[in-house]
Amino acid sequence: MFSREMALALSDLGHVVRPFGKMDKPGPLRDRRIAEANDLPGPVRTAAFAGSCLAAIARERPDYVISTHVNFGPVALLAKRMFGTPFTLVAHGIDIHSRLPRMTLAALRYADRVVAVSQWTRARVLSLGGIDASRVVIVPNTFNELNFGVAPPVEYLSKRYELEPDDKVVLTVARLDPGERYKGYDRILEALPSLLAECGKVRFIVAGQGGDRQRAEGIAAELGVSQAVTFAGFVPDAELADHYRLADAFAMPSVGEGFGIVFLEAMACGTPVLAGNRDGSVDALDGGRLGKLVNPDDAAEIADGIAQLLHRRGPDLWFDRQALHEAVVDRFGRAAFRETLRGVLSGLPPRVLPA
């Protein structure tokens, strides 16, 4: 998503963009008539994709290269050494760790710019060592605000999930995968007994599929809250906004989220949100201005925070659906993203061809 939004923003700024993607699909990039690179059919080997990118750089000699995933940083670094092409790398958070390959780490150290999507991600980049802090800039994620707006809840979802009129709905959108447990759905399950005791009829809907579902269902059964939990499985994009609007609160108390676009989407639909206070979610909630921040390891604090949202206790902005929509679009919408990118690109050095 970040790659697509960046390409669209760069096009709006007047740049000619040649997007490359391992699994490129028809979409807005074609509709905008951006100059295209050759498509590679289906999932291909990473090495073949990297080779295609380098060949295109050699052939077309772009003014700069932007790699929206650090794993392809070595390709950009090689292009800089061969052709003098400046490059930017984008760091998302979980992709930055102490076991990065040597060439990926070198690419981060020699990049003309490193874009981090949050303060937390920037700190992770700098913790690797040997990276000039002045070259690591923050460009928060954006989202397509046209797809997420304020509207009444739709009846078809209430029927699907067999909701009663007085049910309070708490929603999480996350893949149910062992590698995604950091998103905090376990902690919400642990918070449910206290939340049910305080708020009465609460339904926790988990939108997402994956191999961790059976384990999560077991936790709900052990806690005696299975009747209050609905594992919705995969939710198509066309239904996602309706799920946000169905919810009385959106909660994802993560401990390793680089940013959290789902928070932006939920808030744009007018739904109050709860997030953890230890990762990039803090930036997505604008330091707590746009939503509730809690200790993601404390089930009691999570329960209390969700209860505050369900009881509408907190700043007026959190519960004024239209005002919340406008606030998140103003802070993180496409126009804000575009202007941030303009500033980042204006500071890039000119291309210096090797001697």
C-alpha positions in Angstrom: 0.0 0.0 0.0 2.8 2.4 0.9 4.5 1.9 -2.5 1.3 2.6 -4.4 0.5 5.7 -2.3 4.0 7.0 -2.8 3.9 6.5 -6.6 0.6 8.3 -6.8 1.9 11.2 -4.7 5.0 11.5 -6.7 3.0 11.6 -9.9 0.8 14.4 -8.4 4.0 16.3 -7.7 4.9 16.1 -11.4 7.5 13.3 -11.4 7.5 10.5 -13.9 7.4 7.3 -11.9 8.4 3.9 -13.1 6.9 1.5 -10.5 8.2 -2.0 -10.1 6.5 -4.6 -8.0 7.0 -8.4 -7.7 3.2 -8.9 -7.9 2.0 -5.9 -9.8 -1.7 -5.7 -10.4 -3.9 -3.4 -12.5 -5.0 -0.4 -10.5 -4.7 3.3 -10.0 -1.1 3.5 -11.2 -2.2 2.5 -14.7 -5.3 4.6 -14.5 -3.1 7.7 -13.8 -1.0 6.8 -16.9 2.3 6.7 -15.1 5.1 5.4 -17.2 5.3 1.7 -16.4 8.1 -0.8 -16.1 7.7 -4.3 -17.6 5.5 -6.5 -15.4 6.9 -9.7 -14.0 4.2 -12.5 -14.1 3.2 -13.9 -10.8 5.4 -14.4 -7.7 9.0 -14.6 -9.0 12.2 -15.2 -7.3 13.6 -12.2 -5.5 16.9 -12.5 -7.3 15.2 -12.3 -10.7 13.2 -9.3 -9.6 16.2 -7.5 -8.2 18.1 -8.2 -11.5 15.2 -6.7 -13.5 15.2 -3.6 -11.3 19.0 -3.1 -11.8 18.7 -3.6 -15.5 16.0 -1.0 -15.7 18.1 1.5 -13.8 21.1 0.8 -16.1 18.9 1.3 -19.1 16.9 4.3 -18.1 19.3 6.2 -15.7 16.6 7.7 -13.4 17.3 10.8 -11.4 16.8 8.9 -8.2 15.6 5.5 -6.9 13.2 4.9 -4.1 13.1 1.4 -2.6 10.0 1.0 -0.5 11.4 -2.1 1.2 14.8 -2.3 2.8 15.4 -5.8 1.4 15.9 -4.3 -2.0 18.3 -1.7 -0.6 21.3 -3.5 -2.0 20.0 -3.1 -5.5 19.7 0.7 -5.0 23.2 0.8 -3.4 24.7 -1.0 -6.3 23.0 1.4 -8.7 24.5 4.3 -6.8 28.0 2.8 -7.0 27.7 2.0 -10.7 25.8 5.1 -12.0 25.9 7.7 -9.2 22.1 7.5 -8.8 21.0 8.8 -5.3 18.5 6.6 -3.5 16.0 6.6 -0.7 15.0 3.6 1.4 11.7 3.2 3.3 11.7 1.5 6.7 8.4 0.3 8.0 9.4 -1.0 11.5 9.3 -4.8 11.8 11.6 -5.0 8.8 14.4 -3.3 10.9 16.2 -5.7 13.2 19.7 -6.7 14.4 20.0 -9.6 12.0 19.8 -7.7 8.8 22.1 -9.0 6.0 25.3 -7.1 5.7 24.5 -5.6 2.3 21.1 -4.4 3.5 22.7 -2.7 6.5 25.2 -1.1 4.1 22.4 0.2 2.0 20.8 1.8 5.0 24.1 3.4 6.0 24.8 4.8 2.5 21.3 5.8 1.5 20.9 9.5 0.7 17.6 9.4 2.7 16.0 6.8 4.9 12.3 7.3 5.3 10.8 6.0 8.5 7.1 5.8 8.9 7.1 6.6 12.6 9.3 7.9 15.5 9.5 4.3 16.7 10.7 3.0 13.3 13.2 5.8 13.1 14.6 4.8 16.5 15.0 1.2 15.3 16.9 2.4 12.3 19.3 4.5 14.3 19.8 1.7 16.8 21.6 -0.3 14.1 24.5 2.1 14.3 26.6 3.9 11.7 23.6 5.8 10.2 23.6 9.6 10.1 20.5 10.7 12.0 20.1 13.8 9.8 19.4 11.5 6.8 16.6 9.6 8.6 13.3 11.5 8.1 9.8 10.6 9.1 7.0 10.3 6.5 3.9 8.9 8.2 1.7 6.4 6.3 -1.3 7.6 4.5 -4.5 6.0 3.3 -7.2 6.4 0.7 -9.7 8.6 2.5 -12.2 8.3 -0.3 -12.8 4.7 0.8 -13.3 5.5 4.5 -15.9 7.9 5.6 -18.6 8.4 8.2 -21.9 6.6 7.5 -24.5 4.7 9.6 -23.8 1.0 10.4 -25.2 -1.4 7.8 -27.8 -4.0 8.6 -26.2 -6.9 6.7 -23.3 -7.1 9.2 -25.5 -7.0 12.2 -27.5 -9.9 10.8 -24.3 -11.8 9.8 -22.9 -11.6 13.3 -26.3 -12.0 15.0 -25.9 -8.8 17.0 -28.5 -7.6 19.5 -29.4 -3.9 19.5 -27.7 -3.3 22.8 -24.4 -5.1 21.9 -21.3 -3.0 22.1 -18.9 -4.1 19.3 -15.1 -4.0 19.7 -13.2 -4.7 16.4 -9.7 -5.8 15.6 -8.4 -6.2 12.0 -5.3 -8.4 11.9 -4.1 -11.5 10.3 -4.4 -14.5 12.7 -0.9 -15.7 12.2 1.8 -16.7 14.8 4.0 -13.9 13.4 1.2 -11.3 14.0 0.6 -12.0 17.7 2.4 -8.7 18.5 -0.8 -7.0 17.3 -2.4 -7.8 20.7 -5.5 -9.8 20.0 -4.5 -12.2 22.8 -4.4 -9.3 25.2 -7.9 -8.2 24.3 -9.1 -11.8 24.9 -7.5 -11.6 28.3 -9.2 -8.3 28.9 -12.7 -9.5 28.0 -13.8 -10.9 31.4 -13.2 -7.6 33.0 -14.7 -5.7 30.1 -17.9 -7.9 30.2 -18.2 -7.4 33.9 -18.1 -3.6 33.5 -19.9 -3.0 30.2 -22.3 -5.9 30.0 -23.0 -7.1 26.4 -19.8 -6.7 24.5 -19.0 -8.5 21.2 -15.3 -8.8 20.2 -15.0 -9.3 16.4 -11.7 -10.3 15.0 -11.5 -9.7 11.2 -8.7 -11.7 9.7 -7.7 -15.2 8.9 -4.6 -17.4 9.5 -3.1 -20.4 11.2 -3.3 -18.9 14.7 -7.1 -18.9 14.8 -7.5 -22.3 16.5 -5.1 -21.3 19.3 -6.9 -18.0 19.8 -10.3 -19.8 19.9 -8.8 -22.0 22.6 -7.8 -19.0 24.7 -11.3 -17.6 24.4 -12.7 -21.0 25.6 -10.3 -21.2 28.5 -11.3 -17.7 29.6 -15.0 -18.5 29.3 -15.6 -15.7 26.8 -16.2 -17.7 23.6 -19.8 -16.5 23.4 -18.6 -12.9 23.3 -16.0 -13.5 20.5 -16.6 -13.8 16.8 -13.7 -14.8 14.5 -15.0 -13.3 11.3 -12.3 -14.7 9.0 -11.2 -12.9 5.9 -13.0 -9.6 5.2 -12.8 -8.3 1.6 -11.8 -4.7 1.0 -15.3 -3.9 -0.1 -16.6 -4.7 3.4 -13.8 -3.2 5.5 -15.2 0.3 6.0 -18.6 -1.2 6.9 -16.9 -3.3 9.7 -15.2 -0.1 11.1 -18.6 1.6 11.1 -20.2 -1.3 12.8 -17.8 -1.0 15.7 -18.2 1.1 18.8 -14.5 0.9 19.3 -11.5 -0.3 17.4 -8.7 -1.8 19.4 -5.2 -3.1 18.5 -2.8 -2.9 21.5 0.3 -3.9 19.6 3.9 -4.0 20.7 5.7 -4.0 17.4 3.6 -2.1 14.9 5.6 0.2 12.6 2.6 2.5 12.2 -0.8 1.0 11.8 -2.9 2.1 8.8 -5.9 0.3 10.2 -6.1 3.0 12.9 -6.4 5.7 10.2 -9.1 3.8 8.4 -11.1 3.2 11.6 -10.8 6.9 12.7 -11.8 8.1 9.2 -15.0 6.1 9.6 -15.6 7.9 12.8 -14.8 5.0 15.2 -12.8 5.7 18.4 -9.6 3.7 18.6 -7.3 2.2 21.3 -3.6 1.4 20.7 -0.5 0.4 22.5 1.9 3.1 23.7 5.2 1.4 22.8 5.4 1.4 19.1 4.5 3.2 15.9 0.9 3.2 16.9 1.7 6.3 19.0 2.3 8.3 15.8 -0.9 6.9 14.1 -2.9 8.3 17.1 -0.9 11.6 16.9 0.6 11.0 20.4 -2.8 10.3 21.9 -4.6 13.3 20.5 -6.7 11.1 18.2 -7.3 8.1 20.4 -6.6 6.1 23.6 -3.0 4.9 24.3 -2.5 2.1 26.9 0.2 -0.3 28.1 -0.1 -3.2 25.6 1.1 -5.7 28.2 -1.5 -4.8 30.8 -4.8 -6.6 30.2 -6.5 -4.6 33.0 -5.4 -1.3 31.5 -6.6 -2.5 28.1 -10.0 -3.4 29.5 -10.3 -0.1 31.3 -9.3 1.8 28.1 -11.8 0.0 25.9 -14.5 0.6 28.6 -13.7 4.3 28.5 -14.4 4.3 24.7 -17.6 2.3 25.0 -18.8 4.6 27.8 -17.7 7.6 25.7 -15.3 8.9 28.4 -12.5 11.0 26.9 -11.9 14.0 24.7 -14.9 15.1 22.6 -12.9 14.6 19.4 -12.8 10.8 19.9 -16.6 10.6 19.8 -17.5 13.2 17.3 -17.5 11.0 14.2 -17.3 13.7 11.6 -14.7 15.8 13.5 -12.6 12.6 14.0 -12.8 11.9 10.3 -11.7 15.4 9.4 -8.9 15.4 11.9 -7.3 12.2 10.6 -7.6 13.2 7.0 -6.0 16.6 7.8 -3.1 14.9 9.6 -2.6 11.7 7.5 -4.6 12.1 4.3 -3.1 12.1 0.8 -2.6 15.8 0.6 -0.6 15.8 3.9 1.4 12.8 2.6 2.1 14.6 -0.7 3.4 17.7 1.0 5.7 15.8 3.3 7.1 13.9 0.3 7.7 17.3 -1.4 9.9 18.4 1.5 11.8 15.1 1.5 12.6 15.1 -2.2 13.6 18.8 -2.2 16.6 17.9 0.0 17.9 15.0 -2.2 21.4 15.6 -3.7 21.9 15.9 -7.4 23.1 12.9 -9.3 26.9 12.6 -9.3 28.2 10.3 -12.0 31.2 8.2 -11.0 34.6 9.2 -12.3 
